[in-house]
C-alpha cells in the first residue's frame, strides 16, 4: 500500500511539473510515462485539482490539454528548475531519485538552482515544439547590456551545471547557446522564419572525444584515475554532438588546453593532445 501511495504522489508531482514548466498537460503524456490507462490519467488530474491544488489548471479545448490558471502556484514542488530536469532525466518506473529518497544512508550534492523562470521555459519549449521564433531580451558576459534579439530555438540542454537553449540567433546569423537564466522578461512570439534544426550542422554531426588520465600524474595516480572512470584501454572514448563537445569535457572535469593540463590535481583527466586541434572549432561556442 505504501508503494501504491508513493506511485500516486509521483504521478501528481509530474502533473504539477509539466503544468508549471511546460504550460501544457495532456493525458497521453501520463499514459506513456507511467503505463496507465487514460481513465487513470484523467483521474490523477482530477485528484490533483480536488485534493491538492483546486483551480490551478484549466482545460483548453483548442489545445485538448490542461494549462495553468493565472493564479497557478506549485504545492507539491518548490518551483526549482532542477526538479523539472530531474523528472525528465530520471523518469522511469523505479527512478534513482526515488530510491535515494527512501534510504537514510544515501544522499547527494545538489547544485544551486539557477534563476530560471517557468514562464520563460514554457515559451521556449513551445517554440521548440512548433518550430517558431521568439523575441527575447538577453544579456551575456561579452554584451552585458540587456538588448532585444530574435531567436529560433530547437532544443533545451542541461549541461549538469546550467540550462541553455540551442537556437538560431538572428542577430549573429548562426546557431548559438543561450542561457535561460539570462533571458529577461517573458519571450514574445516573432514572425521571423525559423531555420530547420537540420541546418544546425554542429548539432546534427557527432565527434569522438578521447580523454586520458592527466600525463603529469604519476603512473600509480594515472592507474587510479583509469579505474575511477573505467578506462581498461587507458582512454575514455565518448561520442557526442559537436555542439556539446565543450560541455561534455567540462562535465568530466578534463583539461582542454595545455595550460589547464599543467594543473593535474584540478584536472585529473585531459583531452588527448591529438584531439585538441580536431575539436578546437567546436569549443567555446556558447553565447554566455
C-alpha positions in Angstrom: 0.0 0.0 0.0 2.8 2.4 0.8 4.3 1.8 -2.6 0.9 2.5 -4.2 0.6 5.8 -2.4 4.1 6.8 -3.5 3.3 6.0 -7.1 0.2 8.2 -6.9 2.2 11.0 -5.4 4.9 10.6 -8.1 2.3 11.0 -10.8 0.7 14.0 -9.2 4.1 15.6 -8.9 4.8 15.0 -12.6 1.4 16.6 -13.3 2.5 19.7 -11.4 5.9 19.9 -13.0 4.6 19.5 -16.6 2.0 22.2 -16.0 4.5 24.6 -14.3 7.4 24.3 -16.7 5.8 23.3 -20.0 2.5 25.1 -19.6 0.6 22.3 -21.2 -0.6 18.9 -19.8 -2.1 16.1 -21.9 -3.3 12.8 -20.6 -1.3 10.9 -23.2 2.0 12.1 -21.6 1.0 10.4 -18.3 -0.3 7.3 -20.1 3.0 6.8 -22.0 5.3 7.6 -19.0 3.5 5.5 -16.4 1.9 2.8 -18.4 -1.5 3.7 -17.0 -4.9 4.0 -18.7 -6.4 7.2 -20.0 -9.1 6.8 -17.4 -6.4 6.6 -14.6 -4.5 9.6 -16.0 -7.7 11.7 -16.1 -8.4 10.5 -12.5 -5.0 11.6 -11.4 -5.5 15.1 -12.8 -8.9 15.4 -11.1 -7.3 14.2 -7.9 -4.6 16.8 -8.2 -7.2 19.5 -8.7 -9.6 18.4 -5.9 -7.2 17.3 -3.2 -4.0 19.4 -3.7 -4.4 22.4 -6.0 -8.0 23.5 -6.7 -8.4 25.9 -9.6 -4.8 25.6 -10.7 -5.5 24.1 -14.1 -7.9 25.0 -16.9 -8.9 22.7 -19.7 -8.3 24.3 -23.1 -10.5 22.6 -25.7 -8.5 24.1 -28.6 -5.3 22.5 -27.3 -7.0 19.4 -25.9 -4.9 20.0 -22.9 -4.8 21.5 -19.4 -3.0 24.8 -19.0 -2.0 26.6 -15.8 -4.6 29.2 -14.5 -3.4 32.8 -14.0 -3.2 32.0 -10.2 -1.3 28.7 -10.5 1.3 28.1 -7.9 3.1 24.8 -7.2 2.2 23.0 -4.0 3.9 19.6 -4.3 7.2 21.0 -5.6 9.3 24.1 -4.9 9.4 25.8 -8.3 13.0 25.0 -8.9 14.1 24.2 -12.5 16.3 21.3 -11.2 13.1 19.5 -10.2 11.9 19.6 -13.8 15.3 18.4 -15.1 15.3 15.6 -12.5 11.9 14.5 -13.8 13.0 14.5 -17.4 16.4 12.8 -16.9 15.5 10.3 -14.3 11.9 9.3 -15.1 11.3 5.6 -15.1 9.1 3.1 -13.2 11.8 2.9 -10.5 13.8 6.1 -10.6 17.2 6.5 -8.9 15.9 9.6 -7.2 13.0 7.6 -5.7 15.4 5.0 -4.3 17.7 7.7 -2.8 14.8 9.5 -1.1 13.9 6.3 0.8 17.4 5.5 2.0 18.8 7.2 5.1 22.3 6.2 4.2 22.3 7.7 0.7 22.5 11.4 -0.2 24.0 13.6 -2.9 25.3 17.1 -3.5 22.7 19.4 -5.1 23.9 22.2 -7.3 22.3 25.7 -6.7 19.1 26.3 -8.6 19.6 28.7 -11.4 17.2 31.7 -11.7 15.2 30.1 -14.5 11.6 31.1 -14.5 8.7 28.8 -15.6 7.2 31.4 -17.9 10.4 31.6 -19.9 10.8 27.8 -20.1 7.1 27.5 -21.3 7.6 29.8 -24.2 11.0 28.3 -25.2 9.6 24.7 -25.0 6.6 25.7 -27.1 8.8 27.4 -29.7 11.0 24.3 -29.9 7.9 22.1 -30.5 6.3 24.3 -33.1 9.4 25.4 -34.9 8.7 29.1 -34.3 10.8 32.1 -33.3 10.8 34.3 -30.2 11.7 37.9 -29.4 13.8 37.9 -26.2 15.7 40.4 -24.1 19.1 38.9 -23.4 22.5 39.8 -21.9 25.8 37.9 -22.0 29.2 38.3 -20.4 30.5 39.8 -23.7 27.5 42.0 -24.1 26.2 42.6 -20.5 23.7 45.3 -21.5 20.1 44.0 -21.9 19.2 44.0 -25.6 16.5 42.6 -27.8 17.2 39.8 -30.2 15.3 37.2 -32.2 16.0 33.5 -31.7 14.6 30.3 -33.2 15.1 27.6 -30.6 15.1 23.8 -31.3 16.5 22.1 -28.1 16.7 22.7 -24.4 20.0 21.5 -22.9 21.1 20.8 -19.3 24.9 20.6 -19.0 25.0 19.3 -15.5 25.6 22.9 -14.2 23.1 25.1 -16.0 20.3 25.2 -18.6 20.7 26.7 -22.0 18.7 26.7 -25.2 20.2 25.8 -28.6 18.8 28.3 -31.0 19.4 30.2 -34.2 20.3 33.7 -33.3 19.1 36.2 -36.0 21.5 38.8 -34.6 24.6 36.7 -35.2 23.1 34.7 -38.1 24.2 31.4 -36.6 23.2 28.7 -34.1 24.2 29.6 -30.6 23.7 28.5 -27.0 21.9 31.0 -24.8 21.5 30.7 -21.0 17.9 30.5 -19.9 18.8 32.4 -16.7 19.9 35.4 -18.8 16.6 35.8 -20.6 14.9 38.8 -19.1 11.1 39.2 -19.3 8.7 36.7 -21.0 9.7 35.9 -24.6 7.2 37.0 -27.2 6.3 35.3 -30.5 8.1 36.6 -33.6 7.2 36.2 -37.2 10.9 35.7 -38.2 11.2 32.5 -40.2 12.9 29.7 -38.2 15.6 27.6 -39.8 15.1 23.9 -39.5 17.1 22.1 -36.8 18.7 20.0 -39.6 20.5 23.2 -40.6 22.4 23.2 -37.3 25.3 21.2 -38.5 27.2 21.2 -35.2 24.1 19.8 -33.5 23.4 17.1 -36.2 27.1 16.0 -36.5 29.0 14.0 -33.9 32.6 13.8 -32.9 34.6 11.3 -30.8 36.3 12.7 -27.8 39.3 10.9 -26.3 40.0 11.5 -22.6 43.1 10.1 -20.8 44.5 10.4 -17.3 46.5 13.6 -17.0 50.0 12.9 -18.2 51.5 14.9 -15.3 50.2 12.4 -12.8 52.4 9.6 -11.5 51.9 6.1 -13.0 50.2 5.0 -9.9 47.9 8.0 -9.9 47.0 7.5 -13.5 46.1 3.9 -12.8 43.7 5.1 -10.1 42.1 7.6 -12.5 41.7 4.9 -15.1 40.0 2.6 -12.6 37.7 5.5 -11.5 36.5 6.2 -15.0 36.5 2.6 -16.3 39.3 3.0 -18.8 40.7 -0.5 -19.5 42.5 0.7 -22.6 43.9 3.8 -20.9 41.4 6.1 -22.5 37.8 7.1 -22.5 36.1 7.5 -25.8 32.9 9.5 -25.9 30.8 10.2 -29.0 28.9 13.5 -28.6 27.2 16.1 -30.7 29.8 18.6 -31.8 27.7 21.4 -30.3 28.0 19.7 -26.9 31.7 18.7 -27.0 32.8 21.6 -24.8 30.2 20.9 -22.1 31.0 17.2 -22.1 34.7 17.8 -21.5 33.8 20.3 -18.7 31.4 17.8 -17.1 34.3 15.3 -16.9 36.5 18.0 -15.3 39.0 17.3 -18.0 41.8 19.7 -19.1 41.3 21.1 -22.6 44.2 23.5 -23.1 47.9 22.8 -22.4 47.8 25.3 -19.6 44.9 23.5 -17.9 46.7 20.2 -18.2 49.5 21.6 -16.0 47.1 21.5 -13.1 46.8 17.7 -12.7 45.1 17.8 -9.3 42.3 20.1 -10.6 42.1 18.2 -13.9 42.8 14.5 -13.3 41.6 13.9 -16.9 42.8 15.6 -20.0 41.8 15.8 -23.6 44.1 13.7 -25.7 46.6 16.2 -27.2 45.9 14.9 -30.8 42.2 15.7 -30.3 42.8 19.4 -29.4 43.2 20.5 -33.0 40.4 18.2 -34.2 37.7 19.5 -31.9 39.0 23.1 -31.5 36.5 24.6 -33.9 33.6 23.1 -31.8 34.7 24.6 -28.5 33.8 27.9 -26.8 30.7 28.4 -28.9 28.4 29.5 -26.1 26.9 33.0 -26.2 27.0 33.3 -22.4 
